[in-house]
Amino acid sequence: MSEPAEERVAPKTRSSAPPTQFYIPAAASLQERRPRTLKHGDTFAVFDHNGDVVSGPGSPEGLFHRDTRHLSHLHLAICDARPMLLSSMLRDDNATLTCDLTNPDLYEDERPLIGHDLIHIRRSKFLWNASCFERLTIRNFDRRRCGIRLTVDFAADFADLFEVRGSRRENRGTLHPAEVGQDTVTLAYSGLDGRRRETQLRFEPTPTRLEEGCAVFDLDLAPQGQATVFVEIRCEPEPDRRTPCEQFFVALRDARRALRNASSRATAIDTSNQLFNESVRRAVSDLYMLITEVPEGPYPYAGIPWFSTVFGRDGIITAMQTLWMDPAVSLGVLGHLAANQAETEDDAADGEPGKILHELRYGEMAMLGEVPFRRYYGSIDSTPLFVMLAGAYLERTGDEALLAGLWPNIERALGWIDDYGDRDDDGFVEYGRRRPEGLINQGWKDSHDSIFHEDGALARGPIALVEVQAYVYGAKRAAAAIARRLGRAERADALDGEAEALRRAFDAAFWDEALGTYVLALDGDKRPCRVNSSNAGHALFTGIALPERAPAVVANLMGSASFSGWGVRTIAASEARYNPVSYHNGSVWPHDNALIAAGFARYGFTREAARVFEGLFDASMYIDLRRLPELFCGFVRQRSQGPTFYPVACAPQAWAAVAPLYLLQSCLGLGFDPATCTVTFTRPALPAFLDRTVLRGLAVGSGELDVLLHRAGAEVAVHVLSRRGDVRVITTS
């Protein structure tokens, strides 16, 4: 039924929640729903297995564009009944979602109308250019003619993403009456930020009846006959140039072509393990689905549903993990973050000159300042990680011209580290939010309870995290290498000296002999947080750890208290706040493990890196689509059982999706020297589940290789299958 044609003011909600509102409430389990996700650009969609959007408290489902839910309800019915699910599958390249459905027993006035399983419905859906396109193909397998009523119910609440996540608002804008045409419905909302947001639905053929929240199609199907209905949902309506049918096929061609062209840049991976090959294909597909083209190039958005936007830390780490196979991702990340580098002090945004972005949002609440994330700088690690990525990009590509252009941004980032990052001039970088609305903890473990002392008491700030000092060391080493390549020898020597001084001070302040590893952090009183954490592994990742410390750190992380069998826990099981079902205090994060494994390999522990790889690969075999989620629970591995899933973990999540790709690089000891067009394999190792790996299109300088690595007794042999250009391979043991 249509509502009266008058403006409807959205109801008020309860007053704003405390600052913890920015964390994800566990109101509904994503693992229980196991939703189907699609993304293109600034638009993503979360559907149930039937291809519907089921709204309700805690539901993440909907069609979202630039942090606003443009469709909050979508329900397909056949003769007023919900179809039964046959299958629901994403294409391997994530281009389309296909749902196969059939009818239940259908009745009319309590009389049997159509027996079950006689009507087949195939829903094909995809996203392209701020629009969702759908084709419904309905086929009659009955031996008699059937009259079918197909109903599509829909609604748009235009909720801000943070509302969907659980934030409560004092006031909302105005929902407008629907504009209903012959085959088009336009839903609209005027926000308190002065912006009008619209969702337009178009149908083909013209519905039998079309009203504000419902489209009805009366279909007459001959035996073996079929009918097709097209639905087009636009978040940015524009003048119609093609019919929905025509637009569906043009957009489908363009969407598949774009994904194919983007992923073709990447080195191809083929191994002896077909299950791992499937995992790799999903990882690569997820990466390129999550990438959005920003003005500076490709940028991997962090994850669906809650983090489908630019995040500095996530984008940088994702770019680092994929630099070996597609340097263009790093190019886009560096360019975009440089363009958004903070220029002034801004208490509301935790901004300080030279600081690198944490998060960028476009929704109504961000525009109004109801959440601080419009352009937010509240991460302590994005800035040194930005400099590290710049150095890694130069090492991978030799692109001195690009780094010369970025050098002013690098210098500003280094200036922030020294002038603002070190808040008390003790030589370490600490964080503390500039106003109460900002994030409490600003490292990658940003839960309110993630930094604590051995007795479980929360640490008081400003807090110097172990991994942040490691990143600062890595940043100064990277900047020194860049400066030297750019002819700035004096600056390079100074940065190397600063890095070495930090290394000595770090060892003195963070190493704990009794703990057998580095402490988690120093609190505001310089008291060490004597907690056995995965953060210590990041000291190996950047090289700040003294060589003599590495064996103990590796043994600690691979001990039974830290290594669950699936991966390294964020916090060891021996610690006061250990909880395997927590977000950061005992769970297993794939990206964290990938960085730790890279650190293992850096210090020569490639076999331990391979064990981490094996644990995560084994976990992926129990996960839908073989897609590693943002995190999973840290319970100890049990024989013949899979891992325990975390209820609100995002999937796909960029840095988790590509973790297997980085783990492979670490195990193979894969490196590059563009100056000599050389690919290097240092102490290569293969995990137990791989006997052979082929890398195709491995590019360095102007050359390209196809390389085979295979197990040869206890060693790994390397063979060049083909060579294009002047490029060579060196293997060292």
Order of alpha helices (4+ residues) and beta strands (2+ residues): beta-alpha-beta-beta-beta-beta-beta-beta-beta-beta-beta-beta-beta-beta-alpha-beta-beta-beta-beta-beta-beta-beta-alpha-beta-alpha-beta-beta-alpha-alpha-beta-alpha-beta-alpha-alpha-beta-alpha-alpha-beta-beta-beta-beta-alpha-alpha-alpha-alpha-alpha-alpha-beta-beta-beta-beta-beta-beta
